Every structure is written in structure tokens, then in C-alpha cells.
């Protein structure tokens, strides 16, 4: 079920650069890159430290089976790095446990994409849909409309 869902995510997004972490993510990523010209970056063994060098931003990152293999804070920092600087879209599969819950993923800006029979869930983050446009955030509702877009506070 997870495998099929990840394959569908890849088909929908058609990434040219893909970051993977975890056994299932590796398997799906290698298959994807095997029949496309996509670049694969495998960070499975680098979860404990978010990459310090700036990699080229990937269109998609897939993370599976690694959230419980490292310290919770290290996993949170890794996911935060992926979300903020590593990829435009991120998909993380976690087992609903004491360590990771729906609220934890929601607090990181993720939304539930799919739930599976083994009590795990796939959460996604997409920078394009994360911060929706609000009707009040425009020159009409600005204190000084003539200054809209001129200054950075």
C-alpha cells in the first residue's frame, strides 16, 4: 500500500531531483530514476545530521522507516531541513506511536495524505499550498496603501 502511494506521488510530481531516506523510499526512488533521467540523492545514512552543505533543491523528498531509528530531535531537525531547504514537496511515512503522532506532524506543517492498515500514515508538505492567500493581505487593507511593496520591515 505504501509502495503504491509513493509511486503515485512520483507519477503525479514527475521530479527531476529526488531525495530519499529509508528502505522503501530507496526502492521506489531507484525504480523511478531507473526509467527517467532524474537525479537521486540518498540520505538514508545521514538522517542524524541534516546536510550542512546546500544541496540543489529537489522537487520531492520521500522519507520512510527512519523516523524511529534516530533521536526524536534529530528526526525533527532533518524533516525541518527537508521542508525548509531540501525539497519543494516532502512526504514522510511514520507509524502512529508515542514518539510521532498526528499532532506532531501537524505542528511541523504537514497534512495527512494517506493512512495504512499497519497503523502508519503518510504525511505531506507542499510549499505551494502551505500558506494560502488571505484576502486581508493586500494594499486595500494596508495601513498606508501607497507604501505597499515599497519597504521591507
N, C-alpha and C positions, 0 to 999 in steps of 0.2 A: 504494500500500500504506500509506504513512504517513498520507495523507489519510483513508483509510477507518478506520484505527486511531484517529485523533484524533476523527473523527466519532462513533465508537463510545464513546469516553471521554466525550464531551459528552452523548450519549444516556443513558449509564449514570449520570452525575452530575447532570444537569439543573441546571447552575449558574445562579444569578440574577445573579451578578457574575463576569466572566471577564477575566483578564489574558492578553494575547497579546504575543509578541515573535517576530518572524520572518515571512517571507512566507507560508509555508504555514499557520502559526498564525493570521495575519491573515485569510487566505481562509476558513478553517474558522470562525473566530470571528465574522466578519461574516455568514456564512451562518446561523450559529446565532442571532445576535442579530436577524437579519432576520425570522425567523419566531417569535421569542419576545420577551418583554419584558425580556430580560437586558441588563445594563449591560456595555459593552465598554470596557476600559482597554487602550490600545495603547502598549506601552513599547519598541517596536522601536528607536526612535531614542534611547532613554535607557538603553541597556544599560551604557554606560561609567560611569554613575554610578547607584548604587541610589537610588531616590527617597528624599529626606531627609524629606519630609513624609509623615505617616502616611496612607496611603490606606485606604479601607474594605477590610477583609479580604475577598478573593474566595474563592469556593468552589473555583475551579480556575484554574490558570495553565498555559498552553501555550507552550513555547519551542522554536523550530525555526530552523535555518540561521544562528544568530547567535553560537554559541559560539566559532567560529574567526575572527570578524570583529573581536573586541576582544582586548585583552591577557588572558592566562590568569587573572591575579589579579583583574581587573575582572569577568570572567565568573564566577569562583568567588564573588566577593562578591555579584554580582547574584543568582545562584542561591541563595546562603545567605540573602539578604534575602527572596526569594520563599518559601523554605522556612520561615523563622523568623517572618516578619511579614506577608508579602504574600498568601499563599493557604493554604487548608487542604490542598489537593492540588496537586501540581506534576508536570507531565510535560515532560521535556526530551529532545529528539532530538539526538544527537551522532554524528558519524562517528568510527569507531574509528581513531584516528590517534596520532601521537606526543604530541599535546597532551592528548587526552582518551581515557582507557581505562576499561574496566570497573571496575578498582580505584579509579580517581579518583572515579567516580560512587558506588561503594560506600562510599568514605570520607566522602562527603557525606550518606550516609543513604539513598541511592536504591537501588532494585532494578530489575533489567532486566524490562521489561514485554513488549517485542517486539524482534525482530531483523529486519532487512530485507536484501534481496539486494544493495543498494549498499554494504554493509559499515557501515551506520549502525544505531543501536539507539535505542529509546525507553525511557527510564528514568523511573520514577515514585516519588513520595514522598507518603505519606499519613500525616498526623499521628495518625490514629485507629489505625493498625496498626503504627506505627513502634516503639513501646516496649511490648512485650507485658507483660501482668501476670505477675508471678512469685509462686509460692506462698510463698516465704520472706518476702515483703514484706507482713507483716500483724502484728497485735498478738501472736499466739501466739509468733512468733519475735523479738519485740522485747525488748530488754534490760530495759525497765521497762514492761510491758504497760499498766499503769494510766495511763501518760503518753502513750499512742498518740493522736495527733491533737490534743494539747493545746499543744504547743510547736513552733515552727519554729526549727530550729538555725541 
